[in-house]
Amino acid sequence: MHAPDHISVSQMNLYRTCSLKYRFQYIDQLPRLVRPAGLVFGSTVHRALEWLNKARKAGGQPLLEDLLRVFEADWHAQGLDEEIRFPEDTSADQLLVKGKELLSAYYHAPAQPVQEAEFSFQVPLVNPATGEVLGVPLRGVMDLIEVDDVLVEFKTSQKRWAQSDLPDNVQLTAYSYAYELLFGRAPKQLRLVNLIRTKHPTIEMLTTGREQRDYERLFHLGKEVHRGIQASVFIPNRGCWLCKDCEYERDCQEWTGNEVQKEDA
């Protein structure tokens, strides 16, 4: 039986999309010799934004060239330890340019004072309707908290998000839930900032909110995911969107089922 000591949104989303990949990544901890370029690009942009917002929190306003230098140095460093898999029509230099264009656009956009940047949390996951508590805590990291109780989540993608997708976004729900638990009040706004790396890079901002019933659904989701992990239910989801750049392609092809764990006599 597998008993994780916490649960996170990334774990919930991965388990729901492909539980076998969850096993490879979190339980077996198989080595990832290749990483998709889109994933590397997103994490590198996030770290540059973290650097910028932490500097703004401290009362400074770094120069744009310093922000771009941080991004470029991190981007080049990513390819030192692992191979990066690029789509046929994309190169490392092209993504470097896209990243700089997007970061420049964000840098020049109107900015509110920063309360917290990359704010880590761990809270109990509780059903607000019944008081039932999940046996493991919920962990996560909020990208940005602006003054006046505004939570900001950054995304990098190749297309726009639909406003209709936001109500079911588990990440925003979890962060809103944790914020209310930690600060004793609901966030006034949840904002998704999407940095879109199209031919003409652009930034879109979408806003939404949450209610108590959303937190109830979050609890049920976390409970069922945790139950499935404990029961060693790991099934491949061949053909899902993760398959295109999956680091565990060979392991998935060689999978022949999950071992049955015997109870001690």
C-alpha positions as CSV (number, residue, x, y, z in Angstrom):
1,M,0.0,0.0,0.0
2,H,1.3,3.5,-0.9
3,A,0.6,6.2,1.7
4,P,1.7,9.7,0.5
5,D,2.4,12.1,3.4
6,H,0.6,14.9,1.6
7,I,-1.3,15.8,-1.5
8,S,-0.9,18.6,-4.0
9,V,-2.7,20.0,-7.0
10,S,0.0,18.7,-9.3
11,Q,-0.4,15.2,-7.9
12,M,-4.2,15.3,-8.2
13,N,-4.1,16.6,-11.7
14,L,-1.5,14.1,-12.8
15,Y,-3.2,11.1,-11.1
16,R,-6.5,12.1,-12.8
17,T,-4.9,12.4,-16.2
18,C,-2.7,9.4,-16.1
19,S,-2.3,7.5,-12.9
20,L,0.5,5.3,-14.2
21,K,2.6,8.3,-14.9
22,Y,1.9,9.4,-11.3
23,R,3.3,6.1,-10.2
24,F,6.4,6.4,-12.4
25,Q,7.1,9.9,-11.2
26,Y,6.1,10.0,-7.5
27,I,6.4,6.4,-6.3
28,D,8.9,4.6,-8.5
29,Q,10.8,7.9,-9.0
30,L,12.1,6.7,-12.4
31,P,14.8,8.9,-13.9
32,R,13.7,11.5,-16.4
33,L,16.4,11.5,-19.0
34,V,14.4,13.7,-21.4
35,R,12.2,16.6,-20.6
36,P,9.7,18.3,-23.0
37,A,10.7,21.8,-24.1
38,G,7.3,23.2,-23.2
39,L,7.7,22.1,-19.6
40,V,11.2,23.5,-19.3
41,F,10.1,26.7,-20.9
42,G,7.3,27.1,-18.4
43,S,9.3,26.4,-15.3
44,T,12.1,28.8,-16.5
45,V,9.7,31.6,-17.1
46,H,8.1,31.0,-13.7
47,R,11.5,31.3,-12.0
48,A,12.2,34.6,-13.8
49,L,8.8,35.9,-12.7
50,E,9.5,34.8,-9.1
51,W,12.8,36.7,-9.2
52,L,11.1,39.8,-10.4
53,N,8.2,39.7,-8.0
54,K,10.4,39.0,-5.0
55,A,12.5,42.0,-5.9
56,R,9.3,44.1,-6.2
57,K,8.2,42.8,-2.8
58,A,11.5,44.1,-1.3
59,G,10.7,47.5,-2.7
60,G,12.9,47.4,-5.8
61,Q,12.3,47.6,-9.5
62,P,15.0,45.7,-11.3
63,L,16.0,46.7,-14.8
64,L,14.4,44.8,-17.6
65,E,17.8,43.6,-18.9
66,D,18.5,42.1,-15.5
67,L,15.3,40.1,-15.6
68,L,16.1,38.9,-19.1
69,R,19.6,38.0,-18.0
70,V,18.2,35.8,-15.2
71,F,15.9,34.0,-17.6
72,E,18.6,33.4,-20.2
73,A,21.1,32.1,-17.7
74,D,18.5,29.7,-16.3
75,W,17.4,28.6,-19.8
76,H,20.9,27.7,-20.8
77,A,21.5,25.8,-17.5
78,Q,18.5,23.6,-18.0
79,G,20.2,21.6,-20.8
80,L,23.3,20.7,-18.9
81,D,21.9,17.8,-16.9
82,E,19.1,16.5,-19.0
83,E,18.2,16.3,-22.7
84,I,15.4,18.7,-23.7
85,R,13.0,17.4,-26.4
86,F,12.0,20.1,-28.9
87,P,9.2,19.9,-31.4
88,E,10.3,19.6,-35.0
89,D,9.4,23.2,-35.7
90,T,10.9,24.8,-32.6
91,S,14.5,25.4,-31.5
92,A,16.1,26.4,-28.2
93,D,16.9,29.9,-29.7
94,Q,13.3,30.4,-30.8
95,L,12.0,29.7,-27.3
96,L,14.7,31.9,-25.8
97,V,13.4,34.8,-27.9
98,K,9.7,34.0,-27.0
99,G,10.5,33.9,-23.3
100,K,12.2,37.3,-23.5
101,E,9.3,38.8,-25.4
102,L,6.8,37.5,-22.9
103,L,8.8,38.6,-19.9
104,S,9.2,42.1,-21.4
105,A,5.5,42.4,-21.9
106,Y,4.8,41.4,-18.3
107,Y,7.5,43.7,-17.0
108,H,5.9,46.7,-18.7
109,A,2.3,45.8,-17.7
110,P,0.7,47.8,-14.8
111,A,1.7,46.1,-11.6
112,Q,0.2,46.1,-8.1
113,P,2.3,46.0,-4.9
114,V,3.4,42.5,-4.1
115,Q,2.4,40.9,-0.8
116,E,4.0,37.5,-1.3
117,A,5.8,35.7,-4.2
118,E,6.1,31.9,-4.4
119,F,4.2,31.6,-1.1
120,S,4.4,28.0,0.2
121,F,1.6,26.5,2.3
122,Q,0.5,23.4,4.0
123,V,-3.0,23.2,5.4
124,P,-5.5,20.5,6.4
125,L,-7.9,19.5,3.7
126,V,-11.4,19.7,5.3
127,N,-14.9,19.2,3.9
128,P,-16.6,22.5,4.9
129,A,-20.0,20.8,4.8
130,T,-19.2,18.0,7.2
131,G,-15.9,18.8,9.0
132,E,-14.3,15.6,7.7
133,V,-10.5,16.0,7.5
134,L,-8.4,14.2,5.0
135,G,-5.6,12.1,6.6
136,V,-2.9,14.1,4.8
137,P,-2.4,17.8,4.4
138,L,-2.7,19.8,1.2
139,R,0.6,21.5,0.0
140,G,1.2,24.0,-2.7
141,V,2.9,27.2,-3.8
142,M,1.0,30.3,-4.8
143,D,2.8,32.2,-7.6
144,L,1.8,35.7,-6.5
145,I,-0.3,37.4,-3.8
146,E,-1.0,41.1,-4.6
147,V,-2.2,43.5,-2.0
148,D,-5.9,43.7,-1.5
149,D,-6.3,39.9,-1.4
150,V,-5.7,39.1,-5.1
151,L,-4.2,35.7,-5.9
152,V,-2.3,35.4,-9.2
153,E,-1.5,32.2,-11.0
154,F,0.9,32.2,-14.0
155,K,0.6,29.9,-17.0
156,T,2.6,29.6,-20.2
157,S,0.8,28.1,-23.2
158,Q,0.4,28.1,-26.9
159,K,-3.2,29.2,-27.0
160,R,-5.7,31.3,-25.1
161,W,-7.7,29.9,-22.2
162,A,-11.5,30.0,-22.2
163,Q,-13.2,31.8,-19.4
164,S,-15.5,28.8,-19.1
165,D,-12.5,26.7,-18.1
166,L,-11.8,28.6,-14.9
167,P,-14.6,27.5,-12.6
168,D,-13.3,23.9,-12.8
169,N,-9.6,24.8,-12.4
170,V,-8.4,22.8,-9.4
171,Q,-5.3,24.8,-8.8
172,L,-7.2,28.1,-8.4
173,T,-9.7,26.3,-6.1
174,A,-7.0,24.9,-3.9
175,Y,-5.2,28.2,-3.6
176,S,-8.4,30.1,-2.8
177,Y,-9.2,27.5,-0.1
178,A,-5.7,27.6,1.4
179,Y,-5.7,31.5,1.4
180,E,-9.1,31.6,3.2
181,L,-7.9,29.1,5.8
182,L,-4.6,30.9,6.4
183,F,-5.7,34.5,6.4
184,G,-9.2,34.1,7.7
185,R,-10.9,35.8,4.7
186,A,-11.6,34.8,1.1
187,P,-9.5,36.3,-1.7
188,K,-11.2,39.1,-3.5
189,Q,-10.1,37.9,-6.8
190,L,-8.4,34.9,-8.5
191,R,-6.5,36.0,-11.6
192,L,-4.9,33.7,-14.2
193,V,-2.1,35.4,-16.2
194,N,-1.5,33.4,-19.4
195,L,1.7,34.1,-21.2
196,I,1.0,32.9,-24.7
197,R,3.9,32.0,-26.9
198,T,2.3,32.4,-30.3
199,K,3.8,34.1,-33.3
200,H,3.1,37.4,-31.7
201,P,3.5,36.7,-27.9
202,T,0.8,38.2,-25.8
203,I,-0.5,38.1,-22.2
204,E,-4.1,37.6,-21.3
205,M,-5.6,38.0,-17.8
206,L,-8.8,36.2,-16.7
207,T,-10.5,36.5,-13.4
208,T,-12.8,34.2,-11.4
209,G,-13.9,33.4,-7.8
210,R,-14.8,30.5,-5.6
211,E,-17.6,29.4,-3.2
212,Q,-17.8,26.9,-0.4
213,R,-19.3,24.3,-2.7
214,D,-16.1,24.5,-4.7
215,Y,-14.1,23.6,-1.6
216,E,-16.4,20.6,-0.9
217,R,-15.6,19.3,-4.4
218,L,-11.9,19.9,-3.8
219,F,-12.1,17.7,-0.7
220,H,-13.9,14.9,-2.4
221,L,-11.4,15.0,-5.3
222,G,-8.5,14.9,-2.9
223,K,-10.1,12.1,-0.9
224,E,-10.7,9.9,-4.0
225,V,-7.2,10.5,-5.4
226,H,-5.6,9.6,-2.1
227,R,-7.8,6.5,-1.8
228,G,-6.7,5.4,-5.3
229,I,-3.0,5.9,-4.6
230,Q,-3.3,3.9,-1.3
231,A,-5.0,1.1,-3.2
232,S,-2.3,1.0,-5.8
233,V,-4.7,1.8,-8.7
234,F,-2.3,2.9,-11.5
235,I,-3.7,2.6,-15.0
236,P,-2.1,4.0,-18.2
237,N,-4.2,6.5,-20.2
238,R,-2.7,5.9,-23.7
239,G,-3.6,8.7,-26.1
240,C,-4.1,11.5,-23.6
241,W,-2.4,14.8,-24.1
242,L,0.5,13.9,-21.8
243,C,1.6,11.1,-24.2
244,K,3.0,13.4,-26.8
245,D,6.0,14.5,-24.7
246,C,6.0,11.9,-21.9
247,E,9.3,11.2,-20.3
248,Y,8.2,7.7,-19.5
249,E,7.2,6.5,-22.9
250,R,9.4,3.4,-22.8
251,D,8.3,2.5,-19.3
252,C,4.7,2.8,-20.3
253,Q,5.1,0.6,-23.3
254,E,6.8,-2.1,-21.1
255,W,4.1,-1.9,-18.4
256,T,2.4,-5.3,-17.8
257,G,0.2,-4.4,-14.8
258,N,0.8,-3.5,-11.2
259,E,2.2,-5.9,-8.7
260,V,-0.2,-7.2,-6.1
261,Q,1.0,-6.4,-2.6
262,K,0.3,-9.1,0.0
263,E,-1.0,-8.4,3.4
264,D,1.3,-9.5,6.3
265,A,0.0,-12.7,7.9
